[in-house]
């Protein structure tokens, strides 16, 4: 078993020894031993994406209490980067009630799981950013496993890489981390009079180029070349799809901006597959998403089309997004295997996150 000892350092020695301190243990089988005493670490926040706000099927409907090890927090304060050996632990807690003496809201219920993520070039040299993700949640009961196996790369890394604010970590959603970023070793952000975050994390743009070639001479219901596809969308031919949403709804993803209005149209091939609950949608499946500005004026389109029999981690899908309904040059993404698109869509059923039947 590979044992990683916990070393406590004086403030004077910290900057020279950040890489020598570890708060986790990886065993001989490459599994992560469940971290102990993590509630004594730095608590950074508790996001929640409830079912009520996500068409009844949120990808992560529970509360997430997030903690980071103290040495990594100190390094974050001094340098504004995540050190080798960073570990974040996430407690999963159910939504227990929507009402209390204080009023209506979302209130914590019961502990239902535990997860962790680690940055380590030593242990995960082949993982994107050297980050790996683990779960200790026992699906057969309320207890936790003693060790956790790493998730497959496609399960977490792509979404974190494309959307996280700083090095695979969603710092933009945690003001505790925003306020502490690179403020200096001797600064204590919470003691400052100002309540606004002292620093702002830059949201990563992500990778929006094709990672694999788009098949040539492939005939689908939509064209796959930039100009022809834009012309098709402007013509509104997709509006003949039988399966289409009746009303606009807030976007759950980064199309234009999270929460802006969108409307989805699905062709018969995809609709039949979704109705059957297939794990893999067939070649020829097409989905078109109309995007709108806050005032509900047209703002472009997002398209996904299955170009192969196998999804291949998103490479078998063609992705396209144009952010202007009148200018074909305003392309945000186009091609097969676009990592920024795949990262968010991985949690869907073969990349499809839209709730079916359409509302």
Secondary structure, DSSP 8 states (H G I E B T S, - for coil): ----------HHHHHHHGGG--S--B-TTS-EE---SGGGSEEEEEEE--GGGTTT--TT-SEEEEEE-HHHHHHHHHHSS--TT-EEEEEEEEEEEEEETTEEEEEEEEEEEEEEEEE-TTT-TTSGGGEEEEE-B-TTSSSB-SEE-B--HHHHHHHHHHH-SBTTB-GGG-HHHHHHTT--TT--GGGSS--S-SS---------B-SB---TT---SS--SHHHHHHHHHHTGGGG-SEE-SS-EE-SS-SSSTT-EEEEEE-HHHHHHHHHT-SS--TT-EEEEEEE-TTS-EEEEEEEEE-SSS-GGGTTEEEEEES-TT-TT-EEEEEET-HHHHHHHTTSBTTB-S-SS--
